[in-house]
Amino acid sequence: MPIYQLPEQLVFPPVEMSEPDGLLAIGGDLSPSRLLLAYSQGIFPWFSEGEPLLWWSPDPRSVIFPEELKVSKSMRNVLNRGMFRISFDQAFQEVMTACSEMPRRGQDGTWITEEMVEAYCELHALGFAHSVEVWRDEELVGGLYGLSMGSCFFGESMFSKESNASKAGFITMVRTLQDRGFSLIDCQVHNSHLESLGAREIPREEFLQLLEKGLKNQTMKGNWAKLLNSPQL
């Protein structure tokens, strides 16, 4: 099946047109309006340096329901001991840059290109993209970033320079968002790290139904450090 070439207007083909690996369309741009439209339809960009812009909607979809978050005994000890300081929206670009520089098993290079960093920093300035920072003293040792729309959080990437740092940030974020009524954490595609935290795969059709329901809720838009009234948890 030929891959759909996006026109200049803001439109995506039905996700049912995706290839078996989830590839849906090619082209377009990373403008805030196009990115927000994509996420609202269960679509996200993923491409490497030198490649054209590729858009994906995999089936099945990997998600975490906040109430199904798994916290191991060892991680409970890490969190209870206060080994790390966790903050929100304090160093968004630094987190993205660290994610782009983190070596990934089986990957040569990064998909977090300069173009992606610029686009998501713009979404951060608009109050839709957010970061979680994990600090050891004054050093950024872990973190993650993603988008928030309605009661859904769309996770993009995480990094860790110390054992358990990214897990501590992720667990803290999920617990915090659950308290704020979030219903769904989108993990996009399966990986064993997120599976250990409670991620599971669901059919894309089910994901889209949950997404549609979640988007009816108000978006927690803005700087989360201020909105959560807790820059350091």
N, CA and C atoms as a LAMMPS dump frame, in Angstrom:
ITEM: TIMESTEP
0
ITEM: NUMBER OF ATOMS
699
ITEM: BOX BOUNDS ff ff ff
-5.0000000000000000e+02 5.0000000000000000e+02
-5.0000000000000000e+02 5.0000000000000000e+02
-5.0000000000000000e+02 5.0000000000000000e+02
ITEM: ATOMS id mol type element x y z
1 1 1 N 0.852 -1.195 0
2 1 2 C 0 0 0
3 1 3 C 0.894 1.255 0
4 2 1 N 0.654 2.211 -0.913
5 2 2 C 1.461 3.432 -0.936
6 2 3 C 1.25 4.258 0.328
7 3 1 N 2.343 4.93 0.774
8 3 2 C 2.265 5.766 1.961
9 3 3 C 1.645 7.108 1.597
10 4 1 N 0.743 7.583 2.443
11 4 2 C 0.018 8.828 2.209
12 4 3 C 0.958 10.021 2.343
13 5 1 N 1.002 10.857 1.307
14 5 2 C 1.791 12.094 1.329
15 5 3 C 0.906 13.227 1.845
16 6 1 N 1.308 13.839 2.97
17 6 2 C 0.48 14.891 3.552
18 6 3 C 0.493 16.144 2.673
19 7 1 N -0.663 16.745 2.461
20 7 2 C -0.732 18.022 1.747
21 7 3 C -0.402 19.176 2.69
22 8 1 N -0.43 20.392 2.186
23 8 2 C -0.122 21.552 3.016
24 8 3 C -1.198 21.794 4.068
25 9 1 N -2.451 21.515 3.759
26 9 2 C -3.511 21.744 4.731
27 9 3 C -3.392 20.762 5.896
28 10 1 N -3.964 21.167 7.032
29 10 2 C -3.866 20.349 8.238
30 10 3 C -4.865 19.206 8.166
31 11 1 N -4.393 18.061 7.745
32 11 2 C -5.257 16.897 7.614
33 11 3 C -4.387 15.644 7.668
34 12 1 N -4.945 14.579 8.263
35 12 2 C -4.294 13.278 8.272
36 12 3 C -5.258 12.242 7.719
37 13 1 N -4.743 11.195 7.102
38 13 2 C -5.633 10.129 6.642
39 13 3 C -6.154 9.327 7.834
40 14 1 N -7.193 8.552 7.644
41 14 2 C -7.674 7.687 8.732
42 14 3 C -6.564 6.747 9.187
43 15 1 N -6.468 6.534 10.492
44 15 2 C -5.375 5.703 11.006
45 15 3 C -5.483 4.264 10.514
46 16 1 N -6.667 3.856 10.078
47 16 2 C -6.826 2.502 9.543
48 16 3 C -6.011 2.292 8.273
49 17 1 N -5.513 3.377 7.681
50 17 2 C -4.688 3.279 6.486
51 17 3 C -3.224 3.004 6.82
52 18 1 N -2.891 2.875 8.082
53 18 2 C -1.511 2.631 8.488
54 18 3 C -0.995 1.305 7.946
55 19 1 N 0.306 1.261 7.717
56 19 2 C 0.971 0.01 7.372
57 19 3 C 0.951 -0.924 8.588
58 20 1 N 1.247 -2.205 8.414
59 20 2 C 1.268 -3.124 9.56
60 20 3 C 2.205 -2.689 10.681
61 21 1 N 3.285 -1.975 10.341
62 21 2 C 4.207 -1.507 11.381
63 21 3 C 3.758 -0.191 12.016
64 22 1 N 2.646 0.362 11.539
65 22 2 C 2.116 1.591 12.112
66 22 3 C 2.379 2.843 11.314
67 23 1 N 3.211 2.777 10.279
68 23 2 C 3.503 3.955 9.471
69 23 3 C 2.248 4.39 8.711
70 24 1 N 1.897 5.669 8.873
71 24 2 C 0.646 6.174 8.301
72 24 3 C 0.867 7.157 7.159
73 25 1 N 1.787 8.106 7.351
74 25 2 C 1.914 9.188 6.369
75 25 3 C 3.331 9.729 6.379
76 26 1 N 3.625 10.529 5.357
77 26 2 C 4.936 11.128 5.194
78 26 3 C 4.757 12.604 4.836
79 27 1 N 5.705 13.424 5.292
80 27 2 C 5.671 14.829 4.903
81 27 3 C 5.014 15.725 5.938
82 28 1 N 4.542 16.881 5.488
83 28 2 C 3.951 17.846 6.402
84 28 3 C 5.013 18.642 7.137
85 29 1 N 4.692 19.056 8.347
86 29 2 C 5.619 19.867 9.134
87 29 3 C 5.398 19.574 10.604
88 30 1 N 6.193 20.229 11.446
89 30 2 C 6.08 20.053 12.895
90 30 3 C 5.535 21.304 13.562
91 31 1 N 4.616 21.978 12.895
92 31 2 C 3.985 23.152 13.484
93 31 3 C 3.138 22.733 14.676
94 32 1 N 2.948 23.612 15.649
95 32 2 C 2.128 23.254 16.806
96 32 3 C 0.737 22.761 16.421
97 33 1 N 0.118 23.412 15.453
98 33 2 C -1.241 23.026 15.078
99 33 3 C -1.271 21.619 14.487
100 34 1 N -0.263 21.282 13.681
101 34 2 C -0.251 19.934 13.093
102 34 3 C 0.058 18.881 14.157
103 35 1 N 0.995 19.177 15.049
104 35 2 C 1.328 18.227 16.101
105 35 3 C 0.134 17.968 17.015
106 36 1 N -0.551 19.019 17.422
107 36 2 C -1.699 18.845 18.299
108 36 3 C -2.813 18.07 17.616
109 37 1 N -3.011 18.324 16.321
110 37 2 C -4.01 17.564 15.57
111 37 3 C -3.614 16.096 15.512
112 38 1 N -2.343 15.842 15.278
113 38 2 C -1.87 14.464 15.188
114 38 3 C -2.135 13.71 16.49
115 39 1 N -1.693 14.275 17.597
116 39 2 C -1.876 13.579 18.872
117 39 3 C -3.347 13.373 19.201
118 40 1 N -4.18 14.326 18.837
119 40 2 C -5.613 14.197 19.121
120 40 3 C -6.246 13.067 18.316
121 41 1 N -5.555 12.615 17.26
122 41 2 C -6.069 11.529 16.431
123 41 3 C -5.284 10.228 16.619
124 42 1 N -4.425 10.196 17.636
125 42 2 C -3.666 8.981 17.906
126 42 3 C -2.481 8.789 16.993
127 43 1 N -1.905 9.897 16.517
128 43 2 C -0.793 9.865 15.566
129 43 3 C 0.387 10.623 16.172
130 44 1 N 1.599 10.179 15.896
131 44 2 C 2.777 10.892 16.389
132 44 3 C 3.906 10.818 15.352
133 45 1 N 4.824 11.8 15.368
134 45 2 C 5.956 11.788 14.444
135 45 3 C 7.12 10.981 15.015
136 46 1 N 7.848 10.316 14.121
137 46 2 C 9.01 9.534 14.552
138 46 3 C 9.882 9.311 13.317
139 47 1 N 11.013 9.948 13.28
140 47 2 C 11.906 9.852 12.125
141 47 3 C 13.317 10.195 12.57
142 48 1 N 14.304 9.755 11.806
143 48 2 C 15.701 9.986 12.138
144 48 3 C 16.269 11.122 11.308
145 49 1 N 17.408 11.619 11.74
146 49 2 C 18.093 12.688 11.013
147 49 3 C 18.325 12.253 9.572
148 50 1 N 17.969 13.134 8.626
149 50 2 C 18.158 12.835 7.214
150 50 3 C 16.984 12.133 6.562
151 51 1 N 16.033 11.658 7.364
152 51 2 C 14.834 11.02 6.823
153 51 3 C 13.735 12.052 6.638
154 52 1 N 12.766 11.768 5.755
155 52 2 C 11.581 12.636 5.683
156 52 3 C 10.762 12.494 6.949
157 53 1 N 9.856 13.43 7.166
158 53 2 C 9.003 13.404 8.358
159 53 3 C 8.009 12.245 8.237
160 54 1 N 8.039 11.331 9.198
161 54 2 C 7.173 10.157 9.176
162 54 3 C 6.186 10.218 10.335
163 55 1 N 4.942 9.791 10.058
164 55 2 C 3.873 9.821 11.057
165 55 3 C 3.356 8.408 11.296
166 56 1 N 3.097 8.067 12.567
167 56 2 C 2.798 6.69 12.946
168 56 3 C 1.528 6.598 13.79
169 57 1 N 0.855 5.446 13.668
170 57 2 C -0.27 5.113 14.545
171 57 3 C -0.295 3.596 14.682
172 58 1 N 0.53 3.046 15.593
173 58 2 C 0.683 1.595 15.681
174 58 3 C -0.539 0.894 16.267
175 59 1 N -0.679 -0.351 15.904
176 59 2 C -1.738 -1.209 16.426
177 59 3 C -1.115 -2.581 16.698
178 60 1 N -1.041 -3.016 17.961
179 60 2 C -1.656 -2.429 19.155
180 60 3 C -0.887 -1.208 19.667
181 61 1 N -1.459 -0.565 20.693
182 61 2 C -0.875 0.622 21.303
183 61 3 C -0.479 0.311 22.744
184 62 1 N 0.686 0.755 23.146
185 62 2 C 1.146 0.538 24.514
186 62 3 C 0.706 1.7 25.398
187 63 1 N 0.054 1.386 26.511
188 63 2 C -0.468 2.421 27.412
189 63 3 C -0.262 2.012 28.866
190 64 1 N -0.327 2.988 29.746
191 64 2 C -0.414 2.733 31.169
192 64 3 C -1.663 3.43 31.693
193 65 1 N -2.505 2.668 32.367
194 65 2 C -3.612 3.262 33.104
195 65 3 C -3.068 3.611 34.49
196 66 1 N -3.183 4.867 34.915
197 66 2 C -2.547 5.289 36.173
198 66 3 C -2.817 4.361 37.35
199 67 1 N -4.026 3.819 37.426
200 67 2 C -4.361 2.942 38.551
201 67 3 C -3.658 1.596 38.463
202 68 1 N -3.045 1.289 37.302
203 68 2 C -2.338 0.023 37.119
204 68 3 C -0.821 0.189 37.223
205 69 1 N -0.378 1.354 37.639
206 69 2 C 1.054 1.6 37.798
207 69 3 C 1.669 0.573 38.756
208 70 1 N 2.778 -0.017 38.336
209 70 2 C 3.489 -0.987 39.168
210 70 3 C 4.718 -0.324 39.791
211 71 1 N 4.819 -0.393 41.097
212 71 2 C 5.975 0.153 41.811
213 71 3 C 6.593 -0.977 42.622
214 72 1 N 7.786 -1.391 42.254
215 72 2 C 8.445 -2.491 42.942
216 72 3 C 8.848 -2.085 44.352
217 73 1 N 9.129 -3.076 45.17
218 73 2 C 9.56 -2.811 46.541
219 73 3 C 10.834 -1.983 46.552
220 74 1 N 11.762 -2.296 45.64
221 74 2 C 13.023 -1.546 45.59
222 74 3 C 12.788 -0.091 45.19
223 75 1 N 11.82 0.146 44.277
224 75 2 C 11.542 1.531 43.893
225 75 3 C 10.816 2.272 45.001
226 76 1 N 9.966 1.58 45.738
227 76 2 C 9.332 2.234 46.884
228 76 3 C 10.389 2.686 47.885
229 77 1 N 11.419 1.864 48.068
230 77 2 C 12.509 2.239 48.964
231 77 3 C 13.261 3.457 48.438
232 78 1 N 13.514 3.475 47.129
233 78 2 C 14.205 4.619 46.522
234 78 3 C 13.415 5.9 46.743
235 79 1 N 12.114 5.838 46.504
236 79 2 C 11.272 7.023 46.65
237 79 3 C 11.133 7.434 48.113
238 80 1 N 10.974 6.466 48.987
239 80 2 C 10.808 6.781 50.409
240 80 3 C 12.077 7.368 51.016
241 81 1 N 13.226 6.979 50.504
242 81 2 C 14.5 7.486 51.026
243 81 3 C 14.824 8.878 50.507
244 82 1 N 14.052 9.358 49.527
245 82 2 C 14.29 10.695 48.99
246 82 3 C 15.636 10.837 48.314
247 83 1 N 16.031 9.807 47.571
248 83 2 C 17.337 9.831 46.904
249 83 3 C 17.412 10.917 45.837
250 84 1 N 16.261 11.237 45.247
251 84 2 C 16.227 12.21 44.164
252 84 3 C 15.241 13.335 44.493
253 85 1 N 15.494 14.479 43.891
254 85 2 C 14.529 15.586 43.926
255 85 3 C 13.843 15.623 42.57
256 86 1 N 12.526 15.643 42.573
257 86 2 C 11.741 15.612 41.332
258 86 3 C 11.078 16.971 41.116
259 87 1 N 11.166 17.485 39.897
260 87 2 C 10.503 18.751 39.57
261 87 3 C 9.771 18.613 38.242
262 88 1 N 8.896 19.58 37.975
263 88 2 C 8.135 19.619 36.73
264 88 3 C 8.435 20.926 35.993
265 89 1 N 8.629 20.818 34.688
266 89 2 C 8.746 21.999 33.805
267 89 3 C 9.799 23.003 34.272
268 90 1 N 10.905 22.503 34.766
269 90 2 C 11.979 23.382 35.2
270 90 3 C 13.141 23.411 34.208
271 91 1 N 13.244 22.382 33.363
272 91 2 C 14.386 22.318 32.437
273 91 3 C 13.978 21.519 31.199
274 92 1 N 12.94 22.003 30.509
275 92 2 C 12.367 21.233 29.402
276 92 3 C 13.39 20.951 28.306
277 93 1 N 14.046 21.969 27.796
278 93 2 C 14.98 21.754 26.698
279 93 3 C 16.152 20.885 27.127
280 94 1 N 16.612 21.063 28.358
281 94 2 C 17.72 20.239 28.853
282 94 3 C 17.329 18.765 28.898
283 95 1 N 16.079 18.491 29.28
284 95 2 C 15.608 17.107 29.305
285 95 3 C 15.562 16.538 27.893
286 96 1 N 15.019 17.286 26.95
287 96 2 C 14.969 16.812 25.56
288 96 3 C 16.361 16.548 25.024
289 97 1 N 17.279 17.463 25.284
290 97 2 C 18.654 17.298 24.806
291 97 3 C 19.287 16.055 25.416
292 98 1 N 19.079 15.845 26.712
293 98 2 C 19.633 14.668 27.374
294 98 3 C 19.031 13.385 26.794
295 99 1 N 17.734 13.404 26.486
296 99 2 C 17.094 12.242 25.857
297 99 3 C 17.722 11.953 24.493
298 100 1 N 18.021 13.009 23.749
299 100 2 C 18.587 12.829 22.408
300 100 3 C 20.008 12.287 22.459
301 101 1 N 20.713 12.549 23.555
302 101 2 C 22.117 12.14 23.672
303 101 3 C 22.286 10.785 24.339
304 102 1 N 21.214 10.235 24.874
305 102 2 C 21.301 8.961 25.589
306 102 3 C 21.406 7.796 24.602
307 103 1 N 22.47 6.984 24.69
308 103 2 C 22.596 5.822 23.791
309 103 3 C 21.43 4.855 23.988
310 104 1 N 20.915 4.307 22.891
311 104 2 C 19.805 3.354 22.957
312 104 3 C 20.261 2.031 22.342
313 105 1 N 19.975 0.952 23.029
314 105 2 C 20.353 -0.359 22.517
315 105 3 C 19.671 -0.622 21.183
316 106 1 N 20.468 -0.993 20.197
317 106 2 C 19.923 -1.316 18.882
318 106 3 C 19.633 -0.109 18.009
319 107 1 N 19.99 1.099 18.481
320 107 2 C 19.742 2.308 17.691
321 107 3 C 21.052 3.013 17.382
322 108 1 N 21.197 3.449 16.159
323 108 2 C 22.364 4.212 15.731
324 108 3 C 21.928 5.658 15.546
325 109 1 N 22.311 6.527 16.47
326 109 2 C 21.886 7.914 16.38
327 109 3 C 20.587 8.135 17.145
328 110 1 N 19.937 9.269 16.862
329 110 2 C 18.74 9.639 17.606
330 110 3 C 17.636 10.087 16.663
331 111 1 N 16.389 9.896 17.11
332 111 2 C 15.252 10.421 16.354
333 111 3 C 14.837 11.797 16.878
334 112 1 N 15.454 12.237 17.983
335 112 2 C 15.131 13.56 18.535
336 112 3 C 16.061 14.571 17.87
337 113 1 N 15.685 15.003 16.691
338 113 2 C 16.499 15.909 15.887
339 113 3 C 16.379 17.344 16.394
340 114 1 N 17.22 18.224 15.884
341 114 2 C 17.125 19.636 16.244
342 114 3 C 15.75 20.187 15.895
343 115 1 N 15.201 19.735 14.777
344 115 2 C 13.863 20.163 14.355
345 115 3 C 12.816 19.74 15.379
346 116 1 N 12.96 18.524 15.903
347 116 2 C 12.026 18.041 16.921
348 116 3 C 12.159 18.856 18.204
349 117 1 N 13.384 19.138 18.614
350 117 2 C 13.601 19.919 19.836
351 117 3 C 12.949 21.286 19.712
352 118 1 N 13.147 21.945 18.588
353 118 2 C 12.543 23.267 18.381
354 118 3 C 11.02 23.184 18.423
355 119 1 N 10.457 22.168 17.787
356 119 2 C 8.992 22.037 17.71
357 119 3 C 8.385 21.798 19.093
358 120 1 N 8.994 20.916 19.862
359 120 2 C 8.421 20.589 21.164
360 120 3 C 8.699 21.675 22.193
361 121 1 N 9.797 22.411 22.023
362 121 2 C 10.017 23.574 22.889
363 121 3 C 8.948 24.632 22.64
364 122 1 N 8.501 24.734 21.398
365 122 2 C 7.412 25.666 21.087
366 122 3 C 6.115 25.196 21.743
367 123 1 N 5.85 23.89 21.696
368 123 2 C 4.666 23.362 22.372
369 123 3 C 4.773 23.549 23.884
370 124 1 N 5.989 23.463 24.403
371 124 2 C 6.188 23.704 25.833
372 124 3 C 5.851 25.157 26.177
373 125 1 N 6.309 26.08 25.336
374 125 2 C 6.016 27.5 25.564
375 125 3 C 4.517 27.769 25.501
376 126 1 N 3.794 26.973 24.71
377 126 2 C 2.343 27.13 24.588
378 126 3 C 1.59 26.415 25.713
379 127 1 N 2.306 25.666 26.548
380 127 2 C 1.68 25.022 27.697
381 127 3 C 1.19 23.612 27.473
382 128 1 N 1.554 22.986 26.329
383 128 2 C 1.093 21.629 26.039
384 128 3 C 2.152 20.562 26.303
385 129 1 N 3.415 20.888 26.126
386 129 2 C 4.488 19.917 26.335
387 129 3 C 5.115 20.143 27.708
388 130 1 N 5.478 19.058 28.365
389 130 2 C 5.939 19.14 29.744
390 130 3 C 7.122 18.211 29.99
391 131 1 N 7.896 18.555 30.988
392 131 2 C 9.041 17.737 31.367
393 131 3 C 8.986 17.406 32.848
394 132 1 N 9.573 16.291 33.177
395 132 2 C 9.803 15.894 34.563
396 132 3 C 11.306 15.782 34.729
397 133 1 N 11.84 16.463 35.739
398 133 2 C 13.281 16.449 35.967
399 133 3 C 13.608 15.681 37.239
400 134 1 N 14.685 14.926 37.196
401 134 2 C 15.163 14.181 38.359
402 134 3 C 16.573 14.682 38.68
403 135 1 N 16.737 15.16 39.905
404 135 2 C 17.989 15.797 40.297
405 135 3 C 18.676 15.018 41.404
406 136 1 N 19.998 14.969 41.33
407 136 2 C 20.831 14.543 42.452
408 136 3 C 21.634 15.774 42.848
409 137 1 N 21.305 16.355 43.978
410 137 2 C 21.842 17.671 44.347
411 137 3 C 21.42 18.654 43.257
412 138 1 N 22.371 19.269 42.559
413 138 2 C 22.019 20.228 41.506
414 138 3 C 22.265 19.666 40.111
415 139 1 N 22.501 18.371 40.018
416 139 2 C 22.781 17.746 38.719
417 139 3 C 21.537 17.047 38.191
418 140 1 N 21.231 17.284 36.904
419 140 2 C 20.111 16.625 36.248
420 140 3 C 20.542 15.206 35.874
421 141 1 N 19.974 14.218 36.56
422 141 2 C 20.421 12.837 36.365
423 141 3 C 19.358 11.963 35.694
424 142 1 N 18.19 12.512 35.431
425 142 2 C 17.149 11.748 34.771
426 142 3 C 15.968 12.637 34.429
427 143 1 N 15.063 12.106 33.618
428 143 2 C 13.877 12.884 33.282
429 143 3 C 13.123 12.302 32.109
430 144 1 N 12.021 12.939 31.793
431 144 2 C 11.195 12.532 30.666
432 144 3 C 10.384 13.726 30.193
433 145 1 N 9.84 13.615 28.984
434 145 2 C 8.992 14.686 28.468
435 145 3 C 7.886 14.089 27.613
436 146 1 N 6.844 14.899 27.397
437 146 2 C 5.738 14.475 26.567
438 146 3 C 4.71 15.578 26.458
439 147 1 N 3.546 15.239 25.93
440 147 2 C 2.464 16.201 25.728
441 147 3 C 1.281 15.862 26.616
442 148 1 N 0.515 16.887 26.964
443 148 2 C -0.697 16.704 27.744
444 148 3 C -1.869 17.338 27.017
445 149 1 N -2.917 16.553 26.811
446 149 2 C -4.157 17.046 26.225
447 149 3 C -5.318 16.341 26.915
448 150 1 N -6.277 17.12 27.39
449 150 2 C -7.38 16.527 28.121
450 150 3 C -6.858 15.805 29.348
451 151 1 N -7.332 14.593 29.574
452 151 2 C -6.843 13.794 30.698
453 151 3 C -5.844 12.741 30.227
454 152 1 N -5.166 13.022 29.115
455 152 2 C -4.203 12.086 28.54
456 152 3 C -2.807 12.707 28.526
457 153 1 N -1.808 11.888 28.838
458 153 2 C -0.416 12.301 28.702
459 153 3 C 0.234 11.401 27.678
460 154 1 N 0.909 12.017 26.707
461 154 2 C 1.559 11.279 25.629
462 154 3 C 3.069 11.297 25.877
463 155 1 N 3.588 10.206 26.396
464 155 2 C 5.012 10.143 26.698
465 155 3 C 5.842 10.045 25.433
466 156 1 N 6.941 10.789 25.395
467 156 2 C 7.803 10.786 24.221
468 156 3 C 9.139 10.079 24.455
469 157 1 N 9.861 10.47 25.49
470 157 2 C 11.162 9.848 25.726
471 157 3 C 11.586 10.105 27.159
472 158 1 N 12.524 9.29 27.654
473 158 2 C 13.079 9.491 28.982
474 158 3 C 14.564 9.156 28.956
475 159 1 N 15.289 9.632 29.94
476 159 2 C 16.714 9.323 30.041
477 159 3 C 17.081 9.135 31.498
478 160 1 N 18.194 8.461 31.721
479 160 2 C 18.664 8.221 33.081
480 160 3 C 20.182 8.133 33.082
481 161 1 N 20.81 8.943 33.902
482 161 2 C 22.257 8.893 34.083
483 161 3 C 22.633 8.139 35.351
484 162 1 N 21.642 7.848 36.188
485 162 2 C 21.841 7.068 37.399
486 162 3 C 20.762 6.005 37.468
487 163 1 N 21.087 4.889 38.056
488 163 2 C 20.129 3.803 38.2
489 163 3 C 18.865 4.288 38.905
490 164 1 N 17.727 3.963 38.318
491 164 2 C 16.395 4.246 38.877
492 164 3 C 15.957 5.704 38.757
493 165 1 N 16.777 6.573 38.18
494 165 2 C 16.412 7.994 38.114
495 165 3 C 15.168 8.22 37.254
496 166 1 N 15.154 7.669 36.041
497 166 2 C 13.994 7.899 35.175
498 166 3 C 12.75 7.228 35.743
499 167 1 N 12.917 6.062 36.369
500 167 2 C 11.768 5.398 36.986
501 167 3 C 11.177 6.258 38.1
502 168 1 N 12.049 6.866 38.906
503 168 2 C 11.568 7.724 39.997
504 168 3 C 10.762 8.892 39.454
505 169 1 N 11.245 9.494 38.371
506 169 2 C 10.518 10.601 37.765
507 169 3 C 9.205 10.158 37.165
508 170 1 N 9.207 9.019 36.489
509 170 2 C 7.995 8.53 35.847
510 170 3 C 6.938 8.163 36.877
511 171 1 N 7.33 7.444 37.903
512 171 2 C 6.376 7.041 38.938
513 171 3 C 5.777 8.264 39.623
514 172 1 N 6.63 9.23 39.945
515 172 2 C 6.137 10.458 40.583
516 172 3 C 5.148 11.178 39.684
517 173 1 N 5.451 11.241 38.379
518 173 2 C 4.546 11.904 37.447
519 173 3 C 3.207 11.185 37.367
520 174 1 N 3.23 9.864 37.213
521 174 2 C 1.974 9.116 37.074
522 174 3 C 1.116 9.274 38.324
523 175 1 N 1.719 9.187 39.49
524 175 2 C 0.964 9.366 40.728
525 175 3 C 0.353 10.77 40.799
526 176 1 N 1.145 11.761 40.4
527 176 2 C 0.668 13.145 40.438
528 176 3 C -0.486 13.35 39.465
529 177 1 N -0.358 12.81 38.26
530 177 2 C -1.409 12.972 37.263
531 177 3 C -2.661 12.187 37.64
532 178 1 N -2.488 11.046 38.272
533 178 2 C -3.659 10.298 38.729
534 178 3 C -4.453 11.122 39.74
535 179 1 N -3.74 11.798 40.632
536 179 2 C -4.417 12.66 41.605
537 179 3 C -5.162 13.802 40.929
538 180 1 N -4.702 14.174 39.717
539 180 2 C -5.343 15.256 38.972
540 180 3 C -6.394 14.745 37.991
541 181 1 N -6.723 13.474 38.054
542 181 2 C -7.798 12.934 37.236
543 181 3 C -7.398 12.447 35.867
544 182 1 N -6.096 12.292 35.602
545 182 2 C -5.67 11.78 34.297
546 182 3 C -6.068 10.317 34.17
547 183 1 N -6.465 9.943 32.96
548 183 2 C -7.011 8.605 32.734
549 183 3 C -6.106 7.707 31.917
550 184 1 N -5.127 8.289 31.205
551 184 2 C -4.368 7.49 30.237
552 184 3 C -2.972 8.058 30.045
553 185 1 N -1.971 7.18 30.068
554 185 2 C -0.595 7.53 29.718
555 185 3 C -0.257 6.766 28.448
556 186 1 N -0.05 7.458 27.348
557 186 2 C 0.284 6.829 26.076
558 186 3 C 1.783 6.552 26.025
559 187 1 N 2.136 5.28 25.873
560 187 2 C 3.546 4.881 25.768
561 187 3 C 3.933 4.549 24.331
562 188 1 N 2.99 4.668 23.41
563 188 2 C 3.187 4.476 21.973
564 188 3 C 3.461 3.028 21.607
565 189 1 N 4.701 2.549 21.806
566 189 2 C 5.047 1.177 21.43
567 189 3 C 5.656 0.451 22.627
568 190 1 N 5.567 -0.849 22.607
569 190 2 C 6.005 -1.662 23.741
570 190 3 C 7.508 -1.572 23.97
571 191 1 N 7.9 -1.462 25.228
572 191 2 C 9.273 -1.762 25.616
573 191 3 C 9.266 -2.336 27.025
574 192 1 N 10.276 -3.138 27.337
575 192 2 C 10.279 -3.888 28.594
576 192 3 C 10.393 -2.973 29.808
577 193 1 N 11.075 -1.822 29.643
578 193 2 C 11.23 -0.879 30.755
579 193 3 C 9.87 -0.386 31.22
580 194 1 N 9.016 0.04 30.291
581 194 2 C 7.698 0.54 30.65
582 194 3 C 6.756 -0.596 31.041
583 195 1 N 6.951 -1.776 30.458
584 195 2 C 6.132 -2.917 30.862
585 195 3 C 6.334 -3.22 32.341
586 196 1 N 7.565 -3.063 32.832
587 196 2 C 7.841 -3.316 34.243
588 196 3 C 7.131 -2.323 35.146
589 197 1 N 6.704 -1.184 34.581
590 197 2 C 5.997 -0.162 35.347
591 197 3 C 4.479 -0.253 35.175
592 198 1 N 4.035 -1.234 34.386
593 198 2 C 2.598 -1.44 34.241
594 198 3 C 2.039 -1.225 32.855
595 199 1 N 2.891 -0.908 31.891
596 199 2 C 2.395 -0.691 30.526
597 199 3 C 1.89 -1.999 29.92
598 200 1 N 0.829 -1.9 29.153
599 200 2 C 0.313 -3.057 28.426
600 200 3 C -0.241 -2.606 27.083
601 201 1 N -0.346 -3.541 26.172
602 201 2 C -0.824 -3.221 24.83
603 201 3 C -2.333 -3.416 24.748
604 202 1 N -2.971 -2.477 24.053
605 202 2 C -4.402 -2.576 23.794
606 202 3 C -4.631 -2.335 22.301
607 203 1 N -5.73 -2.803 21.743
608 203 2 C -6.014 -2.549 20.335
609 203 3 C -6.104 -1.047 20.054
610 204 1 N -5.658 -0.64 18.884
611 204 2 C -5.702 0.782 18.529
612 204 3 C -7.122 1.325 18.6
613 205 1 N -8.096 0.551 18.198
614 205 2 C -9.485 1.011 18.24
615 205 3 C -9.889 1.363 19.668
616 206 1 N -9.48 0.535 20.626
617 206 2 C -9.788 0.817 22.031
618 206 3 C -9.047 2.073 22.491
619 207 1 N -7.792 2.196 22.078
620 207 2 C -7.017 3.383 22.436
621 207 3 C -7.696 4.654 21.918
622 208 1 N -8.17 4.626 20.677
623 208 2 C -8.805 5.812 20.1
624 208 3 C -10.101 6.17 20.832
625 209 1 N -10.841 5.159 21.281
626 209 2 C -12.051 5.428 22.053
627 209 3 C -11.713 6.078 23.389
628 210 1 N -10.673 5.581 24.053
629 210 2 C -10.243 6.165 25.322
630 210 3 C -9.701 7.572 25.117
631 211 1 N -8.995 7.77 24.006
632 211 2 C -8.447 9.087 23.683
633 211 3 C -9.571 10.092 23.455
634 212 1 N -10.569 9.697 22.676
635 212 2 C -11.7 10.59 22.411
636 212 3 C -12.391 10.996 23.711
637 213 1 N -12.557 10.042 24.608
638 213 2 C -13.183 10.327 25.897
639 213 3 C -12.306 11.248 26.74
640 214 1 N -10.992 10.974 26.759
641 214 2 C -10.078 11.775 27.563
642 214 3 C -9.96 13.205 27.087
643 215 1 N -10.06 13.426 25.773
644 215 2 C -9.909 14.765 25.22
645 215 3 C -11.101 15.669 25.538
646 216 1 N -12.167 15.093 26.043
647 216 2 C -13.327 15.896 26.432
648 216 3 C -13.083 16.623 27.758
649 217 1 N -12.054 16.202 28.488
650 217 2 C -11.713 16.844 29.752
651 217 3 C -10.831 18.063 29.507
652 218 1 N -10.79 18.939 30.472
653 218 2 C -10.005 20.162 30.343
654 218 3 C -8.512 19.844 30.362
655 219 1 N -7.768 20.499 29.487
656 219 2 C -6.317 20.321 29.441
657 219 3 C -5.655 21.118 30.553
658 220 1 N -4.734 20.478 31.262
659 220 2 C -3.964 21.163 32.298
660 220 3 C -2.816 21.91 31.594
661 221 1 N -3.17 23.026 30.995
662 221 2 C -2.28 23.766 30.112
663 221 3 C -1.504 24.824 30.889
664 222 1 N -0.226 24.93 30.597
665 222 2 C 0.61 25.916 31.271
666 222 3 C 1.806 25.257 31.92
667 223 1 N 2.516 26.008 32.746
668 223 2 C 3.685 25.479 33.443
669 223 3 C 3.235 24.632 34.622
670 224 1 N 3.567 23.35 34.592
671 224 2 C 3.076 22.449 35.624
672 224 3 C 3.668 22.751 36.999
673 225 1 N 4.844 23.32 37.053
674 225 2 C 5.403 23.686 38.359
675 225 3 C 4.463 24.645 39.079
676 226 1 N 3.852 25.54 38.339
677 226 2 C 2.923 26.504 38.917
678 226 3 C 1.538 25.888 39.107
679 227 1 N 1.067 25.137 38.109
680 227 2 C -0.275 24.578 38.182
681 227 3 C -0.393 23.532 39.278
682 228 1 N 0.665 22.772 39.466
683 228 2 C 0.647 21.749 40.512
684 228 3 C 0.995 22.333 41.875
685 229 1 N 1.405 23.599 41.853
686 229 2 C 1.766 24.299 43.089
687 229 3 C 2.807 23.509 43.878
688 230 1 N 3.683 22.831 43.117
689 230 2 C 4.694 22.024 43.778
690 230 3 C 5.862 21.799 42.839
691 231 1 N 6.745 22.798 42.684
692 231 2 C 7.886 22.638 41.787
693 231 3 C 8.844 21.563 42.239
694 232 1 N 8.842 21.221 43.517
695 232 2 C 9.728 20.173 44.015
696 232 3 C 8.898 19.2 44.853
697 233 1 N 8.762 17.999 44.328
698 233 2 C 7.944 16.993 45.032
699 233 3 C 8.85 16.028 45.768
